[in-house]
Amino acid sequence: MRQSCPLLFLSLGVPIATATAALMTGMARADEAEPLPSLQIEERRTDPADPGRTEGSTSYGTDRISVGGKSVREIREVPRSVTVMTRARLDDQNLTQLEDVARRTPGFLALSNDPGRSSIFSHGFEFDNALVDGLPAPLSSIYGTQPDLAIFDRVELLRGPTGLFGGTGEPGGTVNLIRKRPTETFGARGTLEAGSWNNYRGVADVSGPITGDGRVVGAYQDRESFTDTTDTQVGVGYAAIDADITEDTMLSLGVWRQEREGTPFNGLPVSTTGEFLDISRSTFVGADWNRFENSSNEAIASLTHNFDDGGRAEVSGRVTDRNVDLKYAYGSTAVDPAIGTTNIIAIQRAYEERSYALDAHYSQPFEALGGRHEILIGADWRRYVQSLDSGTARGLGMVNVYSPSSDIAEPDIAMTERTRVEPEQYGLYSRLTLRPVQDVTVLLGGRLSWYESTATDRNTGVTSTVDADAEFTPDVGLVYDLTDDIALYASYAGIFQPQTQLDEAGNPIEARSGEQYELGVKAALGNSGLIATLAAFQLRDSNRAMAISGSTRYAAGAEVEVRGIEAEVSGTILPGWEVQGGYTFTRTKYLKAATSTSGTTFSTYTPKHVVHAFTRYTLQNRTARWRGFMSAAGCAGSVASTTWRAR
């Protein structure tokens, strides 16, 4: 993987904005309004399909989220550190892939690879799942399963473990992508973008009443890179319909197909001294037959009913069908700077994935002891079927990185490894929200999970199984409303993650366990839509498997601690002035190490300090609107830019 601090993509502002404005009708009329006279940016949206909708708003902030729960709630009611990337910010910063969002979110990190294939981390842990409307499917960097963001209203990112509604999973955090929903009135929007290195992108979006309310979105992007030879194309088509079965019952359906292909690049080797080589960043070490092809078909459905007494029931499901074919060569050995050569090897993989997710839950408010409380109960199920054929070809020769050639003979690679993995999980969860006294909210949650994963060697037919029964995962929180605008909170969340590694006796190592403690404060600054958060956390992950030197087996018992501070502010400062900024301090280390010295760094690629900042100011007059953007981001270094667009 190639790692870097965030880099900036500068688009051609005036042509893009002009094309956008020319194609917008209906739902875009808000952009033609007179300058707003006060800090009250807009009224709360009451879209019954998505009460947290950010589309149509120019704000970078929102006080409504659904991540970490089963319905849209005010952000101050969630005792966790959360970021929401609104549609306005996704558009303004040209954030088209999930990795782009991760690079600009406090507490998140993307280790760069080809577009759409970067690894996403939070608190030092790599993400292995991503949610769409609260329903999971696997997330993989090498197989490029990141979704294009053209079809989503917003991206919600929660830091820390979410075992209450997720069961198993890495404890770093959760990403929840909320689909664009159909609108009751007709609207159409189109954008054309152009950028450096032949980067072109177009999006078309049409919504309005059909049979029920319907929506169609299409996007296509073709981009090269500052690196020679490499290129990437991604296209997505999306259709959705919301239909009122009765006045209180809604059926929502969505389907989309995404294709991603290109010429991949696996990065440059380092020198034998461990330093970067003094070569151009455009250097490509690989073959001209390098290829990557990915196709994904997905469908999602939900049936929601609202009861007269405030109760709410929902049943939802998601199905994905993904296929990946890749084959590429790369430099596999360190380079002696005096010689400049690296050995070339190639890999080939054929990957198929089917995933299924179901969820059913019911929430009911009730009055007791002078307060209004709520009970939530639910059950979920998910199953993945992942088949992989893979092979490696060595001895393809050597390439000199000072004058590389991609004219390498393409080998026939035997698929010597053939595996199938079938993880399955179901669980029961519940959360009780109590308001025992004024200004105090107590959240008591827990989950029971049943898990089984079967791995099959398709060459030999040998299988192995990892399972867990009735594993309990706690999740509790306390929120105290210090004022009408400021809330203090504390939370505790458990961790449960099965492991497939084998110990020296050949038995699967027991599941990882642990917990996270978090303290924080959230503030809504005035009525301008400006949200500020400050949080401190401590996470411990125990019984981690670690490789035994000189063996294919693992030892259990490693324990990791992650501590940090996260601060963020997002939203509207003054009419026309939007801002988003964040700071993260993170320290990761081994408290116990099964095969190495305790006290060493756990995540060597996680920066200790990271700063993000982005702002937009819109000059208002009756003949034209100009928008200025400034951004900066820093970890090991920093970058900044300024640009203006006519609106």
NORSULZI-V715265 format. One record per pair of residues at least 24 apart in sequence whose C-alpha atoms are under 8 Angstrom apart, sorted by the first residue. I is the first residue (numbers start at 0). GAP is how many residues later the second one is. Records with the same first field share a line. If there is no record, write none. Layout:
I->GAP  GAP
This chain:
0->110  111  112  117  265  266
1->109  110  111  264  265
2->107  108  109  110  602
3->107  108
4->98  628  629  630  631  632  633
5->97  98  627  628  633
6->632
7->631  632  633
8->84  85  186  187
9->185  186  633
10->83  182  183  184  185
11->181  182  183
12->630  631  632  633
13->630  631  632  633
14->178
15->175  176  177  178
16->174  628  629  630
17->628  629
18->171  172  173
19->169  170  171  172
20->626
22->165  166  167  168
23->163  164  165  166
24->161  162  163  164
25->159  160  161  162
26->29  158  159  160  161
27->28  159  160  161
29->26
33->588
34->585  586
35->539
36->538
37->537
38->488  489  535  536
39->487  488  489
40->487  488  531  534
48->132  193
49->131
52->100  101
53->32  33  34  99  100
54->31  32  33  98  99
55->32
56->30  31
57->30
58->27  29  30  470  512  513  519
59->25  26  28  29  510  511  512  518  519  520
60->24  25  468  469  470  509  510  511
61->24  467  468  469  509
62->461  466  468
64->91
65->90
66->67  89  90  91  107  108  109
67->90  94  97
68->96
69->64  291
75->411  446  447
76->402
78->398  399  400  410  411  412  441
79->78  79  80  409  410  411  438  440
80->77  78  79  439  452  453  454  485
81->74  75  76  77
82->73  74  75
83->70  71  72  73
84->69  70  71
85->67  68  69
86->65  66  67
89->64
94->54
95->52  53  54
96->49  50  51  52
97->48  49  50  51
98->47
103->508  529
104->477  507
105->460  461  462  476  477  478  504  505  506
106->52  459  477  479
108->497
112->152  153  154
113->118  150  151
114->117
115->25  28  29  30  31
116->24  25  26  27  28  29
117->24  26
120->51
121->37  38  50  51
122->36  37  49  50  439  463  465  483
123->48  438  464  478  479  481  482
124->45  46  47
125->44  46
126->43  45  46  47
127->41  42
128->40  45
129->44  45  46  47
130->43  44  45  46
131->44  45  46  47
132->43  44  45  46
133->42  43
134->182  183  222  223  224
135->182  221  246
136->183  218  219  220
137->217
142->151  181  208
143->116  150
144->149  151
146->111
147->86  87  88  110
149->53  67  68  69  86
150->28  29  66  67  87
151->25  26  27  28
152->24  25  26  27  28
153->24  25
159->356  379
160->332  333  334  355
161->331
162->284  310  311  312  330  331  332  333
163->265  281  282  283  309  310  311
164->264  282
166->260  280  282  306  329
167->327  328  329  330
168->327  328
169->327
170->324
180->33  34  59  60  61
181->25  26  31  32  33  58  59  60
182->24  25  26  30  31  32
183->24  25  29
184->24
196->26  27  28  29
197->24  25  26  27
198->24  25
210->32
211->29  30  31  32
212->28  29  30
213->25  26  27  28
214->24  25  26
215->24
225->55  56
226->54  55  56  57
227->54  55  56
228->34  55  59
229->32  33  34  35  54
230->31  32  33
231->28  29  30  31  32
232->27  28  29
233->24  25  26  27
234->24  25
247->57  58  59
248->54  55  56  57
249->53  54  55
250->50  51  52  53
251->49  50  51
252->46  47  48  49
253->45  46  47
254->42  43  44  45
255->41  42  43
256->38  39  40  41
257->37  38  39
258->34  35  36  37
259->32  33  34  35
260->30  31  32  33
261->29  30  31
262->25  26  27  28  29
263->26  27  28  64
264->25  63  65
265->64
266->63
267->63
268->62  63  64  65  66  73
269->64  65
270->63  64  65  66
271->62  63  64  65
272->63
276->60
278->122  123
282->118  121
283->120  122
284->45  46  114  116  119  120  121
285->42  43  44  45  58  119  120
286->41  42  43  118  119  120  121
287->118  119  120
288->39  121
289->36  37  38  39
290->35  36  37
291->32  33  34  35  36
292->31  32  33
293->28  29  30  31
294->27  28  29
295->24  25  26  27
296->24  25
308->56
309->54  55
310->51  52  53  54
311->50  51  52
312->47  48  49  50
313->46  47  48
314->43  44  45  46
315->42  43  44
316->39  40  41  42
317->38  39  40
318->35  36  37  38
319->33  34  35  36
320->31  32  33  34
321->30  31  32
322->27  28  29  30
323->25  26  27  28
324->24  25  26
325->24
330->68
338->61
339->60  61  62
340->57  58  59  60
341->56  57  58  59
342->52  53  54  55  56
343->50  51  52  53  54  55
344->47  48  49  50  51
345->46  47  48  50
346->43  44  45  46  66
347->42  43  44  65  67
348->39  40  41  42  66
349->38  39  40
350->35  36  37  38
351->34  35  36
352->31  32  33  34
353->30  31  32
354->27  28  29  30
355->26  27  28
356->24  25  26
357->24
368->67
370->63  64  65  66  67
371->62  63
372->59  60  61  62
373->58  59  60
374->55  56  57  58
375->54  55  56
376->51  52  53  54
377->50  51  52
378->47  48  49  50
379->46  47  48
380->43  44  45  46
381->42  43  44
382->39  40  41  42
383->37  38  39  40
384->35  36  37  38
385->34  35  36
386->31  32  33  34
387->29  30  31  32
388->26  27  28  29  30
389->24  25  26  27  28
390->24  25  26
416->40  42
417->39  40  41
418->36  37  38  39  40
419->35  36  37  38
420->32  33  34  35
421->31  32  33
422->28  29  30  31
423->27  28  29
424->24  25  26  27
425->24  25
438->41  42  43
439->38  39  40  41
440->37  38  39
441->34  35  36  37
442->33  34  35
443->31  32  33
444->29  30  31
445->26  27  28  29
446->24  25  26  27
447->24  25
448->24
465->32  33  34  42
466->31
467->30
470->25
484->38  39  40  41
485->35  36  37  38
486->34  35  36
487->31  32  33  34
488->30  31  32
489->27  28  29  30
490->26  27  28
491->24  25  26
492->24
494->46
498->46
500->44  52  53
501->51  52
502->50  51  52  53
503->49  50  51
505->47
508->36  47
509->33  46
510->32
511->29  30  31  32
512->28  29  30
513->25  26  27  28
514->24  25  26
515->24
527->43  44  45  46
528->42  43
529->39  40  41  42  43
530->38  39  40
531->35  36  37  38
532->33  34  35  36
533->31  32  33  34
534->30  31  32
535->27  28  29  30
536->26  27  28
537->24  25  26
538->24
544->49
545->47  48  49
546->48
547->47
548->46
554->39  40
555->38
556->35  36  37
557->32  33  34  35  36
558->31  32  33  34
559->28  29  30  31  32  42
560->27  28  29  30
561->24  25  26  27
562->24  25
575->40  41  42  43  44
576->38  39  40  41
577->37  38  39
578->34  35  36  37
579->32  33  34  35
580->30  31  32  33
581->29  30  31
582->26  27  28  29
583->24  25  26  27
584->24  25
606->28  29
607->27
608->26
609->24  25
610->24
